[in-house]
Amino acid sequence: MSNEREAIRSTYMSIAGNCVLVLIKGATGIFGNSYALIADAIESTADVCSSILLLIGIRYSMKPADKNHPYGHGRAEPLVTFTVVGFLVVSAVIIGWESIKNIRTPHELPKPYTLIVLSFIILIKEIFYRIVKRKSEKTNSSSLRADAWHHRSDAITSLMAFIGISIALILGKGYESADDWAALFACAIILYNSYLIFRPALSEIMDEQLYDPLITEIRIFAKEVDGVIDTEKCFIRKVGMQYLVDLHLVVKADISVKQGHFIAHNLKDHLQEKLPLIADVFIHVEPDDE
């Protein structure tokens, strides 16, 4: 299965899981007098919307190169990641605003059974996080990485709600707003995670050189090709789930242009065989000064 299709399957799983959790959290929050759970349901609703956008982005990034997009459509992926971050930030602001309102409004203590529901949610969300994170690492997808952090943020929000409700139930009257404070604290965590997701996607769009381990591998594998003396400049840009490489190749100065061309082609084939995530290699042949 291709990386793109595996990413799509993971996204469908996220959408289905979040739809179920929205209903569970919303119903439990309303009937169990817990705004922290209602806030959790709001975040999960945003997760569903962002996952749908993520799915659209991944499908678009799979389109092959054409006349107007000779490097393909992979950059759609980090652009969608920005949208996902936007949903996270909006969710955090809404939850924060409503939490402040609820802190100032007298209300009943949450029901004890909300803790059972929250325990189940935290477990499920942490499992989702680990599954999607593993898929993001396997597929090299920045948008899946963002989706994984969505699940982790959800688990953190639910954990804060669990702590807040526990405090309210243990200490009793006068501490009804403990779960609202927990929801407010969770907002700060969500905003911090939003930055962690946003930063790599921005680097990807700006072609920031953050791929030293991959460059090292390229240089090592290049030495395995006959005729390659050394490599000089090596620049990498990430496009979707794959990489484009610009590489300067050093060969003997006295060989023919045809021989240099042949070595370059062998090098390209060898690198793509050893490193399947490399979509293309643009090679400039340099003569050995010695």
C-alpha positions in Angstrom: 0.0 0.0 0.0 1.3 3.5 -0.9 2.0 6.1 1.8 -0.8 8.3 0.5 -3.4 5.5 0.7 -2.2 4.5 4.1 -2.6 8.1 5.2 -6.1 8.2 3.8 -7.1 5.1 5.8 -5.7 6.6 9.0 -7.7 9.8 8.3 -11.0 7.8 7.8 -10.3 6.1 11.1 -9.8 9.5 12.8 -13.1 10.8 11.4 -15.1 7.7 12.4 -13.6 7.6 15.9 -14.1 11.3 16.6 -17.8 11.2 15.4 -18.6 8.6 18.0 -16.7 10.4 20.7 -18.5 13.7 20.0 -21.8 12.1 20.8 -20.5 10.3 23.9 -18.8 13.5 25.3 -21.6 15.8 24.4 -24.3 13.6 26.0 -22.3 12.9 29.1 -21.3 16.5 29.5 -24.9 17.8 29.2 -26.5 15.2 31.5 -23.5 14.9 33.8 -23.2 18.7 34.5 -19.6 18.9 33.2 -18.5 21.8 31.0 -15.1 20.2 30.7 -16.7 17.3 28.8 -18.8 19.6 26.7 -15.6 21.5 25.8 -14.0 18.2 25.0 -16.9 17.5 22.6 -16.4 20.9 20.9 -12.8 20.1 20.3 -13.7 16.7 18.9 -16.2 18.3 16.6 -13.3 20.6 15.3 -11.2 17.4 15.0 -13.8 15.9 12.6 -13.9 19.0 10.5 -10.1 19.3 10.3 -9.8 15.6 9.5 -12.2 16.0 6.6 -10.1 18.9 5.3 -6.9 16.8 5.9 -8.5 14.0 3.8 -9.2 16.4 0.9 -5.7 17.7 1.1 -4.0 14.3 1.0 -6.2 13.3 -2.0 -5.2 16.5 -3.8 -1.5 16.1 -3.0 -1.7 12.6 -4.7 -2.4 14.2 -8.1 0.4 13.6 -10.5 2.6 16.4 -11.9 1.2 18.4 -14.8 2.2 21.3 -17.0 1.4 23.9 -14.3 2.7 21.8 -11.4 5.9 20.1 -12.7 6.9 19.2 -9.1 3.5 17.7 -8.3 0.8 18.8 -5.8 2.5 17.6 -2.6 2.7 21.1 -1.1 -1.1 20.9 -0.5 -0.3 18.8 2.5 1.4 21.4 4.7 -1.2 23.9 3.6 -3.9 21.7 5.0 -1.8 21.3 8.1 -2.1 25.1 8.6 -5.8 24.7 8.4 -5.8 22.0 11.0 -3.8 24.2 13.3 -6.4 26.9 12.7 -9.1 24.6 13.9 -7.1 23.8 17.0 -6.6 27.5 17.8 -10.3 28.3 17.3 -11.3 25.3 19.5 -8.9 26.5 22.2 -10.3 30.0 22.1 -14.0 28.8 22.2 -13.2 26.4 25.1 -11.3 29.1 27.0 -14.0 31.7 26.5 -16.8 29.4 27.6 -14.7 28.1 30.6 -14.3 31.7 31.9 -18.0 32.3 31.6 -18.8 29.1 33.5 -16.3 29.8 36.2 -18.2 33.0 36.9 -21.6 31.2 36.8 -22.8 29.1 39.7 -23.7 25.5 38.7 -24.1 22.0 40.0 -21.4 19.5 40.8 -20.5 17.1 37.9 -22.0 13.6 38.2 -19.6 10.9 39.3 -20.2 8.7 36.3 -18.5 11.3 34.1 -15.2 10.0 35.4 -15.8 6.5 34.0 -16.6 8.0 30.6 -13.5 10.2 30.7 -11.3 7.2 31.6 -12.6 5.4 28.5 -12.1 8.5 26.3 -8.5 9.1 27.5 -7.6 5.5 26.8 -9.1 5.5 23.3 -7.6 8.8 22.4 -4.1 7.8 23.5 -4.4 4.6 21.4 -5.5 6.7 18.4 -2.6 9.0 19.0 -0.1 6.2 19.0 -1.6 4.6 15.9 -1.7 7.8 13.8 1.7 8.9 15.0 3.2 5.6 13.9 1.5 6.0 10.5 2.8 9.6 10.2 6.3 8.4 10.7 5.9 5.6 8.3 4.3 7.7 5.5 6.4 10.9 6.3 3.2 12.9 6.4 3.1 16.3 8.2 -0.7 16.4 8.1 -1.0 13.0 9.7 1.5 14.2 12.3 -0.9 17.1 13.0 -3.8 14.7 13.2 -1.9 12.6 15.7 -1.4 15.6 17.9 -5.1 16.3 17.6 -5.7 13.0 19.3 -3.1 13.7 21.9 -4.6 17.1 22.6 -8.0 15.5 23.0 -6.5 13.0 25.5 -4.9 15.9 27.4 -8.2 17.8 27.5 -10.0 14.8 28.8 -7.3 14.2 31.4 -7.6 17.8 32.6 -11.4 17.3 32.8 -10.9 14.1 34.8 -8.6 15.9 37.3 -11.0 18.9 37.5 -14.1 16.7 38.1 -12.2 14.6 40.6 -11.3 17.7 42.6 -14.9 19.0 42.5 -16.3 15.7 43.7 -13.8 15.2 46.4 -13.9 18.7 47.8 -17.6 19.2 47.2 -19.7 22.4 47.4 -17.7 25.5 46.5 -15.5 23.6 44.0 -18.1 23.1 41.3 -16.0 25.1 38.8 -12.9 22.9 39.2 -13.6 21.2 35.9 -14.0 24.6 34.2 -10.6 25.6 35.4 -9.3 22.2 34.1 -10.8 23.0 30.7 -9.1 26.4 30.7 -5.7 24.9 31.6 -6.2 22.4 28.7 -6.6 25.4 26.3 -3.0 26.4 27.0 -1.8 22.9 26.2 -3.8 22.8 23.0 -2.3 26.2 21.9 1.2 24.9 22.6 0.6 21.8 20.6 -0.7 24.0 17.8 2.7 25.7 17.6 4.5 22.3 17.6 2.4 21.2 14.6 2.7 24.6 12.8 6.5 25.0 13.0 7.5 21.9 10.9 4.8 22.6 8.3 6.1 26.2 7.9 9.7 24.8 7.5 8.4 22.6 4.8 6.8 25.4 2.9 9.9 27.6 3.3 12.3 24.8 2.1 14.2 25.0 5.4 17.1 22.6 5.4 16.4 20.3 8.3 17.4 17.0 6.7 21.0 16.4 7.8 20.5 12.6 8.6 19.0 12.1 5.1 21.9 14.0 3.5 24.3 11.8 5.3 22.6 8.7 4.0 22.6 10.1 0.4 26.4 10.8 0.6 27.1 7.3 1.9 25.0 5.5 -0.7 26.5 7.7 -3.5 29.9 6.3 -2.7 28.6 2.8 -3.6 28.1 3.8 -7.3 31.0 3.1 -9.7 32.5 6.3 -11.0 31.4 8.5 -8.1 34.4 10.2 -6.5 32.5 12.4 -4.1 29.4 14.6 -3.6 29.4 18.3 -2.9 26.3 20.4 -2.5 23.2 18.5 -1.4 19.9 20.4 -1.0 16.6 18.7 -0.1 13.0 19.9 -0.2 10.0 18.0 1.1 7.0 17.9 -1.2 4.1 16.1 0.3 5.3 12.8 1.7 8.4 12.6 -0.5 11.7 14.5 -1.1 13.3 16.2 -4.1 17.1 16.3 -4.0 19.5 18.6 -5.7 23.0 17.0 -5.7 26.4 17.9 -7.1 28.3 14.9 -8.2 32.1 14.8 -8.6 33.6 12.5 -11.3 36.9 12.2 -13.0 37.7 15.2 -15.1 39.0 13.2 -18.2 35.8 11.1 -18.8 33.4 11.9 -21.6 30.1 13.7 -21.2 28.4 10.5 -22.0 30.2 8.6 -19.2 29.4 11.4 -16.8 25.7 11.2 -17.8 25.7 7.4 -17.4 27.2 7.7 -13.8 24.6 10.3 -12.9 21.8 8.1 -14.0 23.1 5.1 -12.1 23.5 7.3 -9.0 19.9 8.5 -9.3 18.5 5.0 -9.7 20.6 3.7 -6.8 19.5 6.5 -4.4 15.8 6.0 -5.3 16.2 2.2 -4.7 17.9 2.7 -1.3 15.7 5.6 -0.2 12.2 5.1 -1.6 10.9 8.4 -0.2 13.1 10.3 -2.7 10.7 11.2 -5.6 13.5 12.7 -7.8 17.1 13.6 -7.9 18.5 16.5 -9.9 22.2 15.9 -10.4 24.8 18.4 -11.5 28.1 16.8 -12.6 31.4 18.4 -11.4 34.9 17.4 -12.6 37.4 16.3 -10.0 39.9 19.3 -9.7 42.8 17.0 -8.9 
